[in-house]
Amino acid sequence: MRLPPSQQALIIKPGISVFEKNLTWWVLACIVVGIAVGKVFPSIFQTIGSLKIAEVNLPVAILIWLMIIPMLLKVDFGAMKEVLAHTRGIGVTLFINWFVKPFSMALLAWIFIRHLFSDMLPVEQLDSYVAGLILLAAAPCTAMVFVWSNLCGGDAKFTLSQVALNDAIMLFAFAPIVALLLGLSSIVVPWNTLFLSVLLFIVVPVVISQILRKMLLLKNQKSLDMMLKCLHPISLTALLVTLVLLFGFQGQQILDQPIIIGLLAVPIIIQTYFNSMLAYWLNKKFKVAHCVAGPSALIGASNFFELAVATAIALFGFNSGAALATVVGVLIEVPVMLSVVTIVNRSRAWYELH
């Protein structure tokens, strides 16, 4: 069964772009630029950091919108009607995304940040690092999933319906899960800021993107494609500017203890492989087709890091360990996910053995 052209255009892509393939190197460049500029012109970052309402930084809110709205434009919430065609694959992915992933990250953060690595990290930032890791795991990926699905030959209908369903659930589940896990980690939750973050960085972008999507599709599919093409470089630029700002604030801490980034990467990498392989194995046990199991494993492992970064800044500030922890997720996203794609592709013969 083929997708309508309007839905095919959202998934079938030629592959990962040059920028996305080199995202790790771009992030490293942002680290260098941000640290250098923050060192030379600290007053600029102090001024930007002071521009906030209810602890939500306004410049970052604008940048996050520029990142998130183009991604949500790709999502057709009408595709959720397709979930019945892939109930087992959908069930596995939902289980991993909402019942395993946030809680496994909370456990890994407790093991590594509070215990194994605690002597090597700034003691005053331990809670903040844990919070950042939890925020990173609490939001399933939206945009890059389309790329990962294409690279492993994933079913377009499944990927689209799963992303739409995850985004719908995220409207209601993100704040309660974050609050629960931060509470279990004995971190004070600023409820007003958390709910304002959910409103600003999930609800409002979803509403704006879906209204704009409907308006463009009323003309034709080409109008939507052209808009996505125009917004793509703006979205990427907003991501890079946000990273420069974050590292401008984090610069001194990184210079003092450069090992921090490597230590924070450990639980993120372990969690990514654990969740992706668990989802992959469960799909095999439930006899789900490989074209569904592949994207299921990738959706179960990747993160909506734009939302995590925005919420971390809103809750804890630019110069917090939480913000830094979410950015480490951006740093390792592409190489780790590409390795998962490779595992999924090379293991296809094993997967299809009964």
Buried (B, 14 or more C-beta within 10 A) or exposed (E): EEBEEBBBBBBEEEEBEEBBBBBBEBBEBBBEBBBBBBEEEBEEBEEBBEEBEEBBBEBBBEBBBBBBBBBBBBBBBBBBEBBEBBEBBBBBBBBBBBEBBBBBBBEBBBBBBBEEBEEEBEEEBBBBBBBBBBBBBBBBBBBBBBBBBBBBBBBBBBBBBBBBBBBBBBEEBBBEBBBBBBEEBEBEBBEEBBBBBBEBBBBBBBEBBBEBBEEBEEEEBEEBBEBBEEBBEEBBEBBBBBBBBBBBBBBEBBEEBEEBBEBBBBBBBBBBBBBBBBBBBBBBEBEBBBBBBBBBBBBBBBBBBBBBBBBBBBBBBBBBBBBBBBBBBBBBBBEBBBBBBEBBEEBBEEBEEE
